[in-house]
């Protein structure tokens, strides 16, 4: 019989919660994938209407609060964390961006505009419909979303500065006195969001990866192909997380961001360069004119169907991403962490969306690929439409190969970071390096579990579970803001 020795450095309560959530969430989804998806989708519909204002206002509050904090005198305070590496600006930026976005950005940057164009807010002429459609993805992928990611990082950083041995979980930084019920609830929210996020990420990215493989090698999409692609991803990010932050995750992130920049620059130069420049300027002006109203106006179709979902998604992913950000931010000031996260993350998304979206709209306006009609009539799956947009470029097949490599590594950088964070949360004290054994076990679990759910048709259920987990996180984020005030005041007195 296989015997696993429980280390004294492990947080057994976190491990038990992780295993229990894996079994309970997977069991519920797999018992009846279609019924569970419908039930959870209906629940999301009522939740979106009921909590719409909360999502909008709290999201905008987090953005304003963090910018104010960064520009205040307290922004100069430096976070110093024992036993954590200090990274160069390039490595820090690469890891931050690769973890925060992943393959989902590559998926939506080419096709999200189509959904807005096909279902505009008002009766608009063709030019204004396209302008709105180009601009709304920038709103959803830039400043507010990255601010939501950043808030837990700042809260963790200040709490660890005062209490260096605190576990890297919500309960570890928000509860100073032992309270088993509240601690368990906070850890459930923390871990549940990570696990459901893994299910959504794989379910969204994997059909695209398989489709790229099928196109490049001219083979049919099949269960066997999916298994091969899944195995390739597991090997890459399992190796990365085994090697750790310095030798694995950092190098993989640096390499992938370099490839992404090459990919975008080549599309910009070989594609419709002047078209991209002109329409990017128009989109930025339109976004700046409407950012406040899109942030606060409720009751619109885009707000309910898209903004609430995006903000909920960010809130659910923020515990893992925020924890990872603080793990790589040793010796950085509060100002550097906040402005770096918001601006670097937003800039990366901005470049990706403006280039890929404008490539797609150019193909539409040039009558080369009528993406809105194709998607509206269901003539192609979204992932196939993305591939068709890329192969229409000069040297399109080579672009698609590069796109496939970037897509796989992006998925891996997201998952190795999630594995690292679960392993970190499973340690009794933040100063302990996450166990290599736990890192690998979580790496395998985060692929096999959502992979099984994806093959059984349960991805939609996990999408709604992810959002539902974000509801209590609205309250948790308000407590994170209060903890920042409290810890900042304590630090100022010392």
RONU-554765 format. One line per 10 residues: number of its first residue (from 1); their letters; for each residue x, y, z of C-alpha. Coordinates in steps of 0.05 Angstrom, whole numbers. Each point is the difference from the previous one (the first is absolute). Example, Ala and Ser with C-alpha at 12.3 -4.5 7.8 and 13.67 -1.06 7.14 Angstrom:
2
1	AS	246:-90:156 ~ 27:69:-13
//
This chain:
494
1	XXXXXXXXXX	0:0:0 ~ 26:70:-19 ~ 15:40:63 ~ 6:75:-1 ~ 34:32:60 ~ -36:64:21 ~ 53:53:11 ~ -5:45:61 ~ 6:60:-46 ~ -65:-18:-37
11	XXXXXXXXXX	-66:34:16 ~ -44:-62:5 ~ -65:39:3 ~ 14:32:-68 ~ 17:-68:-29 ~ -65:-31:27 ~ -41:59:-27 ~ 34:-7:-68 ~ -14:-75:-5 ~ -72:8:25
21	XXXXXXXXXX	-14:56:-50 ~ 30:-40:-57 ~ -44:-60:15 ~ -64:38:15 ~ 4:49:-60 ~ 20:-55:-49 ~ -52:-47:27 ~ -56:51:-7 ~ 20:19:-71 ~ 13:-70:-26
31	XXXXXXXXXX	-63:-31:30 ~ -42:38:-52 ~ 41:50:-40 ~ -59:28:-40 ~ -47:9:59 ~ 54:30:44 ~ 19:49:-55 ~ -72:23:-9 ~ -12:6:75 ~ 63:40:11
41	XXXXXXXXXX	-12:44:-62 ~ -69:18:27 ~ 30:14:68 ~ 51:46:-33 ~ -55:37:-37 ~ -35:18:65 ~ 65:15:35 ~ 23:46:-56 ~ -63:43:6 ~ 1:1:75
51	XXXXXXXXXX	74:16:9 ~ 12:40:-63 ~ 10:66:36 ~ 45:-33:52 ~ 46:-28:-54 ~ 3:66:-38 ~ 10:46:60 ~ 49:-45:38 ~ 41:-11:-63 ~ 6:75:-12
61	XXXXXXXXXX	12:13:74 ~ 59:-48:-1 ~ 31:36:-60 ~ -7:69:31 ~ 23:-24:69 ~ 64:-32:-27 ~ 19:59:-44 ~ -11:47:58 ~ 42:-45:45 ~ 56:-4:-52
71	XXXXXXXXXX	3:76:-8 ~ -3:13:75 ~ 64:7:42 ~ -12:-72:24 ~ 12:-23:-71 ~ 75:7:14 ~ -3:-55:53 ~ 42:-60:-21 ~ -23:-72:10 ~ 57:-43:25
81	XXXXXXXXXX	-16:-75:5 ~ 49:-49:31 ~ 22:-60:-42 ~ -31:29:-64 ~ 41:13:-63 ~ 7:70:-30 ~ -15:1:-74 ~ 20:48:-56 ~ -53:45:-30 ~ -5:-42:-63
91	XXXXXXXXXX	-7:-67:37 ~ -50:30:49 ~ -41:30:-56 ~ 1:-65:-41 ~ -22:-44:58 ~ -53:50:21 ~ -31:5:-70 ~ 6:-74:-18 ~ -34:-20:65 ~ -54:52:-2
101	XXXXXXXXXX	-26:-11:-71 ~ 20:-67:-29 ~ -33:-32:-60 ~ -68:33:12 ~ 28:66:-27 ~ 22:-34:-65 ~ -69:-31:-7 ~ -42:63:10 ~ 45:53:-31 ~ -18:-23:-71
111	XXXXXXXXXX	-75:-12:8 ~ -29:38:60 ~ -15:61:-43 ~ -47:-43:-43 ~ -49:-11:57 ~ -6:75:12 ~ -5:15:-74 ~ -56:-52:-10 ~ -38:26:60 ~ 13:75:8
121	XXXXXXXXXX	-26:41:58 ~ -37:50:-44 ~ -20:9:-73 ~ 67:21:-28 ~ 28:8:-70 ~ 53:-49:-24 ~ 59:45:20 ~ -25:12:71 ~ -18:-74:9 ~ 72:-18:-18
131	XXXXXXXXXX	28:55:45 ~ -41:-25:59 ~ 19:-72:-15 ~ 74:16:-3 ~ -1:41:64 ~ -40:-43:48 ~ 52:-57:4 ~ 52:52:21 ~ -46:20:57 ~ -8:-71:24
141	XXXXXXXXXX	74:-20:-5 ~ 37:61:28 ~ 1:44:62 ~ -57:-24:45 ~ 13:-73:-11 ~ 74:7:17 ~ -16:42:61 ~ -44:-57:25 ~ 59:-47:-10 ~ 46:48:37
151	XXXXXXXXXX	-41:12:63 ~ 15:-67:34 ~ 74:8:-18 ~ 3:66:38 ~ -40:-28:59 ~ 46:-61:3 ~ 63:42:-4 ~ -18:45:58 ~ -25:-57:43 ~ 63:-41:-12
161	XXXXXXXXXX	44:60:16 ~ -33:4:69 ~ -9:-75:10 ~ 52:-36:-43 ~ -22:-70:21 ~ -73:8:-21 ~ -26:-54:-48 ~ -12:24:-71 ~ -76:-5:4 ~ -56:49:14
171	XXXXXXXXXX	-8:-28:70 ~ 74:9:11 ~ -1:75:-12 ~ -71:20:21 ~ -7:-37:66 ~ 48:16:56 ~ -37:-42:53 ~ -16:-73:-12 ~ -70:-11:-26 ~ -7:-68:-32
181	XXXXXXXXXX	-69:12:-32 ~ 19:67:-32 ~ 69:-25:-20 ~ -29:-61:-34 ~ -51:42:-37 ~ 54:48:-25 ~ 45:-58:-22 ~ -59:-32:-37 ~ -11:65:-39 ~ 75:5:-14
191	XXXXXXXXXX	11:-71:-23 ~ -67:-9:-35 ~ 13:60:-44 ~ 67:-29:-21 ~ -28:-69:-16 ~ -60:26:-39 ~ 45:49:-37 ~ 43:-59:-22 ~ -61:-35:-28 ~ -22:61:-39
201	XXXXXXXXXX	70:16:-27 ~ 11:-70:-27 ~ -70:-6:-28 ~ 7:66:-38 ~ 71:-10:-25 ~ 2:-73:-17 ~ -48:-2:-59 ~ 43:55:-31 ~ 65:-39:13 ~ -29:-63:-31
211	XXXXXXXXXX	-26:39:-60 ~ 69:31:-12 ~ 32:-69:4 ~ -51:-28:-49 ~ 10:56:-50 ~ 76:-2:3 ~ 5:-76:-8 ~ -61:-5:-45 ~ -35:-51:44 ~ -70:-7:29
221	XXXXXXXXXX	-15:25:70 ~ -9:-61:43 ~ 0:-25:72 ~ 70:-28:-12 ~ 25:68:-25 ~ -29:33:62 ~ 36:-50:45 ~ 66:12:-35 ~ -7:75:6 ~ -19:-7:73
231	XXXXXXXXXX	61:-44:13 ~ 46:50:-35 ~ -26:57:44 ~ 6:-41:63 ~ 73:-18:-15 ~ 18:73:-13 ~ -32:33:60 ~ 13:-59:46 ~ 74:7:-15 ~ -4:76:8
241	XXXXXXXXXX	-34:-3:68 ~ 48:-56:22 ~ 59:45:-15 ~ -31:58:40 ~ -6:75:-10 ~ 72:16:-20 ~ 18:-59:-45 ~ -69:-17:-27 ~ -57:50:2 ~ 45:62:-11
251	XXXXXXXXXX	35:-29:-61 ~ -65:-26:-31 ~ -34:67:10 ~ 58:40:-28 ~ 3:-45:-61 ~ -75:3:-13 ~ -6:76:6 ~ 59:6:-48 ~ -36:-46:-50 ~ -65:39:8
261	XXXXXXXXXX	34:66:-14 ~ 32:-29:-63 ~ -67:-28:-22 ~ -36:67:10 ~ 55:42:-32 ~ 1:-44:-62 ~ -75:4:-7 ~ 4:75:8 ~ 54:6:-53 ~ -24:-52:-50
271	XXXXXXXXXX	-75:12:11 ~ -42:62:-9 ~ 48:47:36 ~ -33:67:-15 ~ -69:-29:12 ~ 22:-24:69 ~ 30:68:18 ~ -60:41:-21 ~ -52:-43:34 ~ 41:-8:63
281	XXXXXXXXXX	2:76:8 ~ -75:4:-10 ~ -12:-57:50 ~ 43:33:54 ~ -36:67:-8 ~ -68:-35:3 ~ 21:-42:61 ~ 24:62:38 ~ -66:35:-14 ~ -42:-58:25
291	XXXXXXXXXX	42:-34:54 ~ -36:32:58 ~ -70:-13:-27 ~ 17:-72:-18 ~ 28:-9:70 ~ -61:25:37 ~ -61:-3:-44 ~ -43:-61:15 ~ -57:-35:-35 ~ 30:-4:-69
301	XXXXXXXXXX	7:-65:-38 ~ 75:6:-2 ~ 3:14:74 ~ -41:-61:20 ~ 25:-49:-52 ~ 73:21:-3 ~ 26:50:51 ~ -30:-36:61 ~ 28:-66:-26 ~ 69:30:-12
311	XXXXXXXXXX	4:34:67 ~ -24:-64:34 ~ 52:-39:-38 ~ 55:48:22 ~ -24:-3:72 ~ 1:-76:-1 ~ 69:-4:-31 ~ 29:57:43 ~ 17:-42:62 ~ 48:-44:-40
321	XXXXXXXXXX	28:55:-45 ~ 7:50:57 ~ 36:-52:42 ~ 47:-15:-57 ~ 14:74:-13 ~ 22:11:72 ~ 44:-63:-3 ~ 40:33:-57 ~ -2:72:26 ~ 52:-2:55
331	XXXXXXXXXX	38:67:9 ~ -52:40:-40 ~ -38:60:25 ~ -76:2:7 ~ 0:50:-58 ~ 41:-46:-44 ~ -45:-60:14 ~ -65:39:-12 ~ 20:41:-61 ~ 42:-55:-28
341	XXXXXXXXXX	-55:-52:4 ~ -55:46:-27 ~ 41:33:-55 ~ 43:-59:-23 ~ -59:-47:0 ~ -45:50:-36 ~ 54:16:-51 ~ 10:-73:-17 ~ -74:-11:-9 ~ -6:65:-39
351	XXXXXXXXXX	53:-20:-51 ~ -30:-69:-9 ~ -72:23:-7 ~ 13:60:-46 ~ 42:-41:-48 ~ -41:-64:-1 ~ -68:35:1 ~ 19:48:-55 ~ 28:-57:-41 ~ -68:-34:5
361	XXXXXXXXXX	-40:63:-15 ~ 45:14:-60 ~ -15:-69:-28 ~ -74:15:10 ~ 1:69:-33 ~ 43:-26:-57 ~ -51:-56:-14 ~ 53:-53:13 ~ -34:-31:61 ~ -70:19:22
371	XXXXXXXXXX	11:-20:73 ~ -65:31:28 ~ -43:-38:-49 ~ 39:-65:9 ~ -7:3:75 ~ -72:23:-1 ~ -21:-57:-46 ~ 43:-52:36 ~ 39:-17:-63 ~ 65:-8:39
381	XXXXXXXXXX	18:-12:72 ~ 34:61:32 ~ 67:-36:5 ~ -1:-17:-75 ~ -17:72:-16 ~ 61:23:39 ~ 44:-47:-40 ~ -30:23:-66 ~ 16:72:18 ~ 73:-17:12
391	XXXXXXXXXX	12:-43:-61 ~ -26:55:-46 ~ 63:40:18 ~ 61:-2:-45 ~ 39:-62:22 ~ -63:-19:39 ~ 20:-72:13 ~ 64:23:34 ~ -39:50:41 ~ -47:-55:22
401	XXXXXXXXXX	59:-44:23 ~ 27:58:41 ~ -70:14:27 ~ -6:-73:21 ~ 65:1:38 ~ -19:65:35 ~ -69:-28:17 ~ 28:-63:31 ~ 53:37:41 ~ -51:52:23
411	XXXXXXXXXX	-45:-55:25 ~ 60:-32:35 ~ 23:65:34 ~ -70:10:28 ~ -3:-71:27 ~ 70:-4:28 ~ -14:66:37 ~ -66:-28:27 ~ 36:-64:22 ~ 54:41:34
421	XXXXXXXXXX	-52:42:37 ~ -40:-61:24 ~ 65:-30:25 ~ 18:66:34 ~ -68:3:33 ~ 11:-71:25 ~ 61:21:41 ~ -8:20:73 ~ 42:63:-9 ~ 14:45:-59
431	XXXXXXXXXX	75:-4:11 ~ 0:-73:-19 ~ 15:-16:-73 ~ -60:-39:-27 ~ 13:-75:2 ~ 24:-27:-67 ~ -43:-62:12 ~ -63:43:10 ~ 17:44:-61 ~ 2:-61:-45
441	XXXXXXXXXX	-62:-32:30 ~ -40:64:-9 ~ 27:7:-71 ~ -26:-69:-18 ~ -66:12:36 ~ -13:67:-34 ~ 5:-32:-68 ~ -31:-69:12 ~ -61:25:39 ~ -23:55:-48
451	XXXXXXXXXX	22:-43:-59 ~ -47:-55:22 ~ -56:51:10 ~ 14:30:-69 ~ -4:-68:-35 ~ -65:-15:37 ~ -31:66:-22 ~ 1:36:67 ~ 40:62:-18 ~ -62:45:-2
461	XXXXXXXXXX	-16:-20:72 ~ 69:21:24 ~ -7:67:-35 ~ -61:15:42 ~ 31:-29:63 ~ 59:47:-9 ~ -47:60:-3 ~ -42:-22:59 ~ 63:-7:42 ~ 12:74:-14
471	XXXXXXXXXX	-63:23:38 ~ 29:-9:70 ~ 66:26:-27 ~ -33:68:-9 ~ -4:4:76 ~ 70:-29:8 ~ 28:54:-44 ~ -31:54:43 ~ 34:-33:60 ~ 66:0:-39
481	XXXXXXXXXX	-7:75:-9 ~ -12:8:75 ~ 60:-44:15 ~ 43:44:-44 ~ -22:62:39 ~ 12:-35:66 ~ 68:-29:-18 ~ 23:65:-33 ~ -17:37:64 ~ 37:-52:42
491	XXXX	62:6:-44 ~ -2:75:3 ~ 1:-2:76 ~ 61:-45:3
//
